[in-house]
Amino acid sequence: MFPLREVIPSRTTPWITRLLIGVNALVFLYLLMLGEHAREEFVLALGLRPAEFSWAAAVTAMFLHSGWLHVIANLWALWIFGDNVEDRMGHARFLIFYLLAGLVAGLAQTYADPDATMTLVGASGAVAGVMGAYLFMFPQSRILVLIFLFVFVDVVEISAIFFLGIWFVLQLMRGVGQLTNVTGASVGLSAHVAGFLTGVVGAWGFKRPERQGPDWWD
């Protein structure tokens, strides 16, 4: 299942969502322009290594990606779900929430394998937080998804709680596959799970009460 869009319109312009997508895309394009050695040095300097954990690296690693599939998947999910979550939280709260979810994700991956020396990169944990917050805020929303089943292809509408619930269960059951790699870096399952749970819990504290009622959509 590949998500195409969700059905709830935003009332405000998602400036922070757009900014995050833009920064991630620019950093990835910059990485592609570097030579192989320079690219590896850049990722080693700014990626997160659990065995040498630092708060600065936990932040900068959120803006690095290991390949085309990695960056496209993350930024597409952020584009689909981020605008509505930002709408309910407000711009400043959403930015803080996004970074917090990413930090918790990095801490969780460090805790899961504290001696790991492989460099971890990606916005996956923070984006998972946005998905968790969306599930909390809009459980009855609908997601348009593209279905591939052998030669059968169709677009169907399913509930957000089903789509995001299936995504979360899959993270728990099978881990994260290795993605097309241009940097020699990796991503972590624990970061996805922790980010999603942070989003579910954090959405309650970061939402703006005055934006929760039906009057906000009038």
Secondary structure by P-SEA (a helix, b strand, c coil): cccccccccccccaaaaaaaaaaaaaaaaaaaaccaaaaaaaaaacbbbcccccaaaaaaaaaccccaaaaaaaaaaaaacaaaaaaaccaaaaaaaaaaaaaaaaaaaaaaccccccccccaaaaaaaaaaaaaaccccbbbbbbbbcccbbbbbbbbaaaaaaaaaaaaaccccccccccccccccaaaaaaaaaaaaaacccccccccccccccc
